Amino acid sequence: MSLVIDRDSADAGYIALIAAEKTAFAYNFKVELNDKPATGGSPKNSIFYFKAIVASATNKFGGPDDMVQTTFELAVSGQILEIAASAT
């Protein structure tokens, strides 16, 4: 699984991913999408929970006005639990 994010060396999650890439351990992940319904009493996004090893981290440099992105390759170990988006 590829996780592509904008590089932010001050973000705690980014720092944790960089540290995890230097180990051979599997870590717990929570990925939340921005897909909640437009209507409903208390709309919620889809959430995925899984365990994975951070296998690699690669930076992508674009043009002068582009954000630097880092692609983390994750080796998922086990099942992925999906909590579907809902209106409540």
C-alpha positions as CSV (number, residue, x, y, z in Angstrom):
1,M,0.0,0.0,0.0
2,S,1.3,3.4,-0.9
3,L,0.6,6.4,1.5
4,V,1.4,9.7,-0.3
5,I,1.5,12.8,1.9
6,D,2.7,16.3,1.8
7,R,6.1,16.5,3.7
8,D,5.8,18.2,7.0
9,S,8.9,17.7,9.2
10,A,7.2,19.4,12.2
11,D,4.1,17.0,12.1
12,A,4.1,14.3,14.8
13,G,2.6,11.7,12.4
14,Y,5.2,12.4,9.7
15,I,8.0,12.1,12.3
16,A,6.6,8.8,13.5
17,L,6.5,7.5,9.9
18,I,10.1,8.4,9.3
19,A,11.1,6.7,12.5
20,A,9.1,3.6,11.7
21,E,10.7,3.3,8.3
22,K,14.0,2.8,10.1
23,T,12.8,-0.3,11.9
24,A,11.5,-3.7,11.0
25,F,8.5,-3.6,13.3
26,A,4.8,-3.5,12.4
27,Y,2.8,-0.5,13.6
28,N,-0.9,0.2,14.0
29,F,-2.4,2.6,11.5
30,K,-5.6,4.6,11.2
31,V,-6.5,6.1,7.9
32,E,-9.5,8.4,7.7
33,L,-11.0,9.5,4.4
34,N,-12.7,12.8,3.7
35,D,-15.9,11.1,2.4
36,K,-18.6,11.8,5.0
37,P,-22.2,12.3,3.7
38,A,-23.3,15.9,3.1
39,T,-26.4,15.3,5.1
40,G,-27.3,13.6,8.4
41,G,-27.4,14.2,12.1
42,S,-23.7,13.6,12.7
43,P,-21.9,12.6,9.5
44,K,-18.7,10.5,9.8
45,N,-15.9,9.7,7.4
46,S,-14.8,6.2,6.5
47,I,-12.0,4.9,8.7
48,F,-9.5,2.0,8.0
49,Y,-7.5,0.3,10.8
50,F,-4.6,-2.0,10.0
51,K,-1.1,-3.1,11.0
52,A,1.8,-2.5,8.7
53,I,5.6,-2.3,8.3
54,V,6.8,1.0,6.8
55,A,9.0,-0.5,4.1
56,S,10.3,2.7,2.5
57,A,10.0,6.4,2.3
58,T,10.7,8.4,-1.0
59,N,10.5,12.1,-1.5
60,K,9.1,13.6,-4.7
61,F,10.2,17.1,-5.7
62,G,8.0,19.0,-8.1
63,G,8.3,22.6,-9.4
64,P,9.0,25.7,-7.3
65,D,5.4,26.1,-6.3
66,D,4.7,22.4,-5.5
67,M,4.7,20.8,-2.1
68,V,7.4,18.2,-1.5
69,Q,5.6,14.8,-1.1
70,T,6.7,11.7,0.6
71,T,5.5,8.3,-0.5
72,F,5.6,5.7,2.3
73,E,5.3,2.1,1.1
74,L,3.5,0.0,3.7
75,A,3.6,-3.8,3.9
76,V,0.2,-4.5,5.5
77,S,0.2,-7.5,7.8
78,G,-3.2,-9.0,8.5
79,Q,-6.7,-7.8,7.7
80,I,-7.9,-4.2,7.2
81,L,-10.9,-3.2,9.3
82,E,-13.1,-0.7,7.5
83,I,-15.6,1.4,9.3
84,A,-17.9,2.8,6.5
85,A,-18.9,6.4,6.3
86,S,-22.3,7.1,7.8
87,A,-24.8,9.9,8.2
88,T,-25.1,9.4,12.0
